[in-house]
Amino acid sequence: MTAVDRLAGRESELAAIDDFLTGVRSGTGRALALRGEPGAGKTALLLRAAERAAPVRVLRATGAEPESQMAFAALHQLLRPVSGLVDALPEAQREAVRGALGLAAPPGGQDRFLVSAGVLSLLAEAAVPDGLVCVVDDFQWVDRASADALLFAARRLGADGVGLLFAARDTAEARHALKDVPGLTVAGLAAADAARVLAARSAVPPVPDVAALVAAATGGNPLALRETAGLLTPEQLTGRAPLPDPLPVGDGIGAVYGEQIARLPADTRLVLLVAALEGLGDLRLVLRAAARLGAAADALESAEAAGLLDVEPTGIRFRHPLIRSAVHAGASAADRRAVHRALAAESEEAGDTGRRARHRAEAALGPDEDIAAELAAAADLDRARGGYADAARTLVRAADLTPDRRTRSRRLKDAAVAAWLGGRPGQARSSLAAAREAAGDGGPSADITQLGGRFELHSGDAAEALRTFLTAAEQAAEQAAEQTAGQIAEQTAEAILPILADAAEAASYVGDTDAAVLIGRRAEALPDPGDPADAFLRDVLIGTGALQGGDRRGGAGRLRRALDAVPDDGFDAVHLLWAAAAASLLGEGDAAARFGARAGRVARVSGMVGTLPVVLESTATAERMNSAFALSAALSEEGLALARETGIANSAAAHLANLAVCAAVRGDETDARAYAHEALAIAIPHRLGLRVGVASYALGLLDLGLGRFEQAHERLTALTTAGPGAGHPAAVWGSTADRVEAAVGAGDLDAARAAVGFLERWSANATSPRSQALLARCRALVAEDGAAPDLLRRSLDLLDTDSAAAYDRARTALLLGERLRRERRVGEARPHLRHAAEAFGRLGAVPWERRALGELRAAGEAGDRAEPAALATLTSQELRIARLVAEGLPNRDVAARLFLSTRTVEYHLYKVYPKLGVTSRTELARLLTQPPT
């Protein structure tokens, strides 16, 4: 059958592929997934795409079922022709890709997204100069590490001239995996096209009635049509004899191959089975394993002559995936085990320990620690390369073969960790449940319990996570007490402190002050850690507990000691987040913002993508507190995407809540409500008091900015008195200044004074100018008219020393201008109102700008809306890129930190420069480092 016949009736699919190729040739990134049942013609369409791609470069790979659990197998196949371009990648990506492709020893324990980002960069390099199309067939059998990397790239294709073309069976699993990729269903052929296929393959042209019957019986499946046509006699095709009932189609396609295989000589069937189970298509390996089993040297030639496979210099390829399935299904279990043993032996001689372990596992008849240990070692290699999802499946199989219950429990726990890091939270929970069950009468270890808490904290009920961590801490203490007397002190601190930190994090999510006090006391009972980072963390836990337990002086002193110990360099992102939390508890939002921003930079440099969504929560909040609302929203958009990709639902809620606040500042009611309600839909059932508080605060701030004082007062007061997020310390503190203003606007001065009293107590130990300025502003709102202006001027003076407080300064200037105008001191009021209106305009705070302009007009000056800051013209992606470039990073490093290709960074910068009116990186840095005014 000619290629034209194979593509009969596929005009619409070919048009879609031509459009796909045109886009790639034009330099844009494209992705397309062909989905259909076996035999629908997906492979023929891929081949046609490859033929029509010129001058675009084409890379190919085909998923193989035996390779589906071997991390990066498909990626190695796809990228092998361009592996020489790896040296052009940023260092971290370069080492990650080298490790994944087996070109060098893996760095060890790297994040899977680092490999994915490197693959994206490598594809962009390979696309120079004419573009690149990657054709991946049988995607449903691609190993998970390769699939994750390719789908990561598909979601981020920009101006790289890279096209990803997938073909997969139309199954629920494949549809889920490819949900973010534009899809094209390759359905059955219409009757007329089916008749063309039948006529091309049949001994005689079928009459229309017969063609229609066969088309209906096959569902128009091209492979079924071809195979059926070859089995029908001329009499049947011309209607002189009845058609067989049933036709050998549908599931019978595999049976057709099975019957064909069953008629072959035993040696031929054996070599086919070896090829089917080997999976790579390695000709030499297949021949050696078949010879080891006694197959004749010419057995492969018989299989080729039968038309079941093709033998090429590059290896062996089955003519259709169903042939491999039929070979596998037709062999006995004993024969399959024998072949796996032979392949294991040959893999050992080739030095491929990973394949040897997997073949030995398939040949095992029951538990075998030797095989299980070998599988676990293979999984360790996959993890070191970033192939966590594949490592998880290998570890589960290793656990199945492990005789000892405790060892089996440990391997299942490791499988749970790997699955979580591989973005499979459901699989992670299943493995962890199995680990608990395997632990037996002694019960799960503290680290298994702690891991369950981490899963719950990231994507489940935060209150349940807190309970779990406290249980784990008790288990760790009991286990430490069982050690010898000389080991107890040191091991107690090392084992329990991280668990208590997890518990404190959960308590902060929930807003459980009683738990925070308990955790602080337990931390204080631990011996002093020798490590400075651990000592810092212990001080934070003790100080937090004391502060929330009512000992504000002692707690503040401990927190201050902890912050004084933070080095200028050396702390990881997690410890910097704790520093931000400590600063917040002291009422120093500006210091918290600085630590949060540092944490984000450290996380990007270290490639901590699994942690990055959580780190970006604080970083985005920090930028919002520093008046950089556009950048804050951009960071939360990035964090939200990563949280969703990694299955960290609770982090997604945090980013949605922050996006709601940013939208509220802009006065975008539709977005603010949508983001807030989506955040609440996650946060309320998960008992995330802080997330509930921030999302609710966004709605209150929206009302306040739009002048709906009574509604704002009601919403913001509810944060302190009732509802799922009520009383959360951070939410109450963070909303206090707005609560005071809303209460005054609503005429409830008693509530305003009570809120000021709370802020005075909270800020008693704060020393930063911004905290003092905020307190002065709030006092002014409840002060007698004569005292208010002086307090507001003091607030402005304090904020003059804080270059990142543009929004707070504008809010204060607006309040001062309003107060002076009401006192008929319009000459004094105008400069403050003018400054406020201009600052709000540059920041994109539309409702606040409108309010300031109204006051300015009332003061006798016609004010016009200010032009938004140049940065407001940038997209979120452009803004993230521009900020990193302004920090002095070369394009390659910017690409690495944002998980983009260098070409995409260059493309965005090409648009950024004219938008901002700059012509050089120096000018860009000068513009972006200027403080908002």
Sequence and secondary structure as in RCSB ss.txt:
>XXXX:A:sequence
MTAVDRLAGRESELAAIDDFLTGVRSGTGRALALRGEPGAGKTALLLRAAERAAPVRVLRATGAEPESQMAFAAL
HQLLRPVSGLVDALPEAQREAVRGALGLAAPPGGQDRFLVSAGVLSLLAEAAVPDGLVCVVDDFQWVDRASADAL
LFAARRLGADGVGLLFAARDTAEARHALKDVPGLTVAGLAAADAARVLAARSAVPPVPDVAALVAAATGGNPLAL
RETAGLLTPEQLTGRAPLPDPLPVGDGIGAVYGEQIARLPADTRLVLLVAALEGLGDLRLVLRAAARLGAAADAL
ESAEAAGLLDVEPTGIRFRHPLIRSAVHAGASAADRRAVHRALAAESEEAGDTGRRARHRAEAALGPDEDIAAEL
AAAADLDRARGGYADAARTLVRAADLTPDRRTRSRRLKDAAVAAWLGGRPGQARSSLAAAREAAGDGGPSADITQ
LGGRFELHSGDAAEALRTFLTAAEQAAEQAAEQTAGQIAEQTAEAILPILADAAEAASYVGDTDAAVLIGRRAEA
LPDPGDPADAFLRDVLIGTGALQGGDRRGGAGRLRRALDAVPDDGFDAVHLLWAAAAASLLGEGDAAARFGARAG
RVARVSGMVGTLPVVLESTATAERMNSAFALSAALSEEGLALARETGIANSAAAHLANLAVCAAVRGDETDARAY
AHEALAIAIPHRLGLRVGVASYALGLLDLGLGRFEQAHERLTALTTAGPGAGHPAAVWGSTADRVEAAVGAGDLD
AARAAVGFLERWSANATSPRSQALLARCRALVAEDGAAPDLLRRSLDLLDTDSAAAYDRARTALLLGERLRRERR
VGEARPHLRHAAEAFGRLGAVPWERRALGELRAAGEAGDRAEPAALATLTSQELRIARLVAEGLPNRDVAARLFL
STRTVEYHLYKVYPKLGVTSRTELARLLTQPPT
>XXXX:A:secstr
  HHHHTTT HHHHHHHHHHHHHHHTT  EEEEEEE TTSSHHHHHHHHHHH TTSEEEEEE  GGGTTSTTHHH
HHHHGGGGGGGGGS HHHHHHHHHHTTSS   SS  HHHHHHHHHHHHHHHTTTT EEEEEE GGGS HHHHHHH
HHHHTT  SS EEEEEEEE  HHHHHHTTTS EEE     HHHHHHHHHHHSSS   HHHHHHHHHHHTT HHHH
HHHHHHS HHHHTTSS   SS S TTHHHHHHHHHHHTS HHHHHHHHHHHHH S  HHHHHHHHHHTT  TTHH
HHHHHTTSEEEETTEEEESSHHHHHHHHHHS HHHHHHHHHHHHHHHHHTT HHHHHHHHHHH  S  HHHHHHH
HHHHHHHHHHT HHHHHHHHHHHHHT  SHHHHHHHHHHHHHHHHHTT HHHHHHHHHHHHHHHGGG   HHHHH
HHHHHHHHHS HHHHHHHHHHHHHHHHHHHHTS HHHHHHHHHHHHHHHHHHHHHHHHHHT HHHHHHHHHHHHH
S   SSHHHHHHHHHHHHHHHHHTT HHHHHHHHHHHHHT  SS   HHHHHHHHHHHHHTT HHHHHHHHHHHH
HHHHHHT TTTHHHHHHHHHHHHHHTT HHHHHHHHHHHHHHHHHHT HHHHHHHHHHHHHHHHHHT HHHHHHH
HHHHHHHHTTTT HHHHHHHHHHHHHHHHHTT HHHHHHHHHHHHHSSTTTT HHHHHHHHHHHHHHHHHTT HH
HHHHHHHHHHHHGGG  SHHHHHHHHHHHHHHS TTTHHHHHHHHHHHHTT TT HHHHHHHHHHHHHHHHHTT 
HHHHHHHHHHHHHHHHHHT HHHHHHHHHHHHHTT         GGGGS HHHHHHHHHHHTT  HHHHHHHHT 
 HHHHHHHHHHHHHHHT  SHHHHHHHHHS   
